[in-house]
């Protein structure tokens, strides 16, 4: 979290939370009232101050105000690098990958120390050869450079409960 955000929280601790304004789409883009945030500095500021709470809600700490994020799918959107490493939409390494999941639409999810992320659609073609499914069925394996992950089936609607996140935080 930015130091300016910490200072603002200390000065104004009781600012009401904001719901329904900010979302994260499956391409890893921030959207403000459904419009893509195109200002690179603002998008980076959101990314640096993107956190989650104990209830599985993800939010952007905007100074003293917590702006809850509606997730189109998962809290992280992952990009694969040529060396096989994974990075989040916020620009951080996605570490300690533990398992992979394939949903009914062919979306690839990877769980790790930071939770679960959806592999960006543009990267699926490059990872297709890394998916091994005996007899064409799941469970299978995802063979990334330096690590092989178990690959399981999952229904997209089951992902939030399975991985403990809320896609659409609502005001109490």
N, C-alpha and C positions, 0 to 999 in steps of 0.2 A: 504494500500500500504506500502511496506517495506520502511524504512528510506533510505536504500542504493539506492533504485529506485528514491526517491524524490531528493536526492543529485545529482544523475546522470542527472535527468531532468533539474535541475538548471544549471549544468555545460555545458550540450550539448542540448539546447532546439530545435534545428532545424534538428534532425536526421530524415531521411525519414521513413515513415511508411512501414510496411511489410505486404504483402497480399499473401494468398494461401499456407502458410506453416503450419499453426496450425489449428487443428480442434478439435471439441468435439463430440464424438460419443454417441449413445443412451444408452450406458452402463456407461456413465460418465467418460470415459477415454479420456485423452488428446492424440492427435496423431500429430506427427511432420512428415510432408511429408508422411502421411498415415501409419506411423509406430507408434505403441503404445509407449508412453513415460513410460518406465519401471523403471527409476531411481526415487525412492520415493522422494528424496530431490528436484529434478527438478520439478516433478509433484506438489509437495506442494508449491514450489516457484511460479509456474504458477497460482495455485489456490489462493494464497494470493494476487496476483496482477491482478486478473481477474475483469474487470470493463466494463461499457458500456458508450457510448456517447449519445449525444442528438438525433442522427439519428437512434438509435436502433441497432447500431453495437456493438458487444462485442469484447473485445480485452484483451490481456495480455500486461501489461506495463513492458517491459524487459529493465530495466535501462532507457536510454533515448529514446528507440525505442518502438513504439506502434505496436504490432503484432496482426493483426485482426484475429478473430477466425471464421472459417466456422462451422456452427452448423448443425449437422445431423438432428436435429429436433428443440428442444427448448434450451434457454440459461441455463436452470437448469435441472439437472437430480436428481430426488428425491428418497430417500430411506426411507422406513417406518421402524419405530422402534417398538419393542414389546409393548411399552406403547401407540402407535398410533401417536407419534410425527413424523415429517418429517424432514429430513436433506438433504442438497444439496450435490452434488458431491464434493464441496469445503470444506465440513465438518461443515457448519454452519446450525443452526436451520432455517427452512423455516417457517416464522412466518406469522400470520394473514391470514391464508387460507380463501379465499372468495367464491370460486366456483370450481366445477369440470367439466371436459369435457371428453367425450368419442368419439374417432374418428372412422372412418369406419373400421379400422383394429383392433379395440379393445384396442388401446393405451389410457391410462388414463392420463390426464393433470390436474393440479391443479393450479389455479391462486391465487396469494397472494400479499402481500405488496412488494415483490421483483420482481414481474413479474409472469412468468408462468414456470412451470416445468413439465417434463415428468416423470411419476412414472416408476422406473426401472422395466424392464420386470420380474425379479425374484420376485418382491414384489406383482405382480398382483394376483397371486394365493391366497396369504394371505389376500388380500383386496376384493376378489370376494364376500364373504358373506356380506361385508359392502355396496355393491351396491344394491339399491332397485329401481326397475323399475316397476311401476304399469302396469299391463297387458303386461309386457315384452317390453315396449316402453319407449323411452325418451320423455320428461324430467323425471328425477327421483331424487334420493338422494344418497349421499355417506355418510354413517354414520360412522365416525371415533370416537374413544373415546374422549368424551368431546366436540365434534362439529359435526354438520350435515351440509353438503354442498349441495346446489342444483347441480344436474348433468344434463348437457346439451349435445346435439350432436354437433359435429364440424367436418368439413372436414379438414384433415391434411393440405391441401394446403391453407386453410383460417387462420391457426393459426398465421403465421407471421404478417399479417395485423391486425388481431383481437387483438393481444397482443403487437404490436408495436416493433417487433424486425426484424432484417435482418439476414437471414440464411447464406448468402454468400456475405459479404462485398467486394466491388470491388473498385479498385483505380479509382479516378476521372480522 
